[in-house]
Amino acid sequence: MQISRRNFLKYCTMSAASIGLTRLDLEALAAVLAKPDAPTVLWLHGSSCTGCSVSLLNYVSDTAPHDITEVLTQSINLAFHPTIMALSGEASSAALHQAAAAGPYVLVIEGGIPMAYGGHACVVYSYNGHEVTMQEAVQRFAPGAAAILCVGTCSSYGGIPHAGSNPTGVVNVRELTGRPTINIPGCPANPSWVIWAVVQLILGNPVPLDSVGRPVFLYHANGTIHQNCPRNPAVGGEEAAGFEDCHHKCLINLGCRGPFTEAKCENCWNGKEGQGHWCIGVNAPCHGCVEPTFPGPQSFYEPYLPESP
């Protein structure tokens, strides 16, 4: 997909502030994507609910690009995504293998990777009559990737499929491949953060990471969610006594994990800035879904415990 330089610069004007891109970044990206050998994005989907793809597909804006179709066709050279691509069956898997062979490519992985039953708890496509498991697909394409981007908590750390007894033996991408990964956790992942990370990789920009593989810019720039929450009693908010009394009040006594969670959730969600389009903005407590421990014993509606990790 060749970028329309004029249309993409409309996108950069609209969303640069929200996803942390400068105009120079976007000018450089336009130049890179206009080349026939622009880096390709290959998106594999493993054990998860498809929520991260749905989050990305729900990206909307009042200005260009108006939806995810415009973002994908004008800003990312996306060659394979099983949820949204027009091709199906062996034709789609052939396109995946052809794009990988042509290289270079960024490998995006959504969902955990089951290892039990020979990996057959998650078969992602068939190729030349062979059923390919998620385990096999990741092992096939990870070594040749210029970089690996984990979208969502499931691929980053295991997430919900890894929780509890984990009967399918789900592991995260780094556990399987042994390669470093750039993790964009969230349940689901914030679509603007995904776009930001892909752009950095296509441009070849360094992405400083924290100890669990998250971009420092996205997850540590502002401190904890509680520190930046407009409902924080320290900045004039009021604590809610119960869910019947939670409207516009702090939910720290109702299980909010904001004091333990670092992410820029309050700044942007689905193309909107400062309009309450985040969990707390719709009167739900933060569940700490960007943390490696999610979901844990205190992820849902347990009282705030200062001694908890």
Secondary structure, 3 states (H helix, E strand, C coil): CCCCHHHHHHHHHHHHHHHCCCHHHHHHHHHHHCCCCCCEEEEEECECCCHHHHHHHCCECCCCCCEHHHHHHHHCCEEECCCCCCCCHHHHHHHHHHHHHHCCEEEEEECEEECHHHHCCCEEEEECCEEEEHHHHHHHHCCCCCEEEEECHHHHHCHHHHCCCCCCCEECHHHHHCCCCEEECCCCCCHHHHHHHHHHHHHCCCCCECCCCCEHHHHCCCCEHHHHCCCCHHHCCCECCCHHHCCCCECHHHCCCHHHCECCCCCCECCECCCCCCCHHHCCCCCCCCCCCCCCCCCCCCCCCCCCC
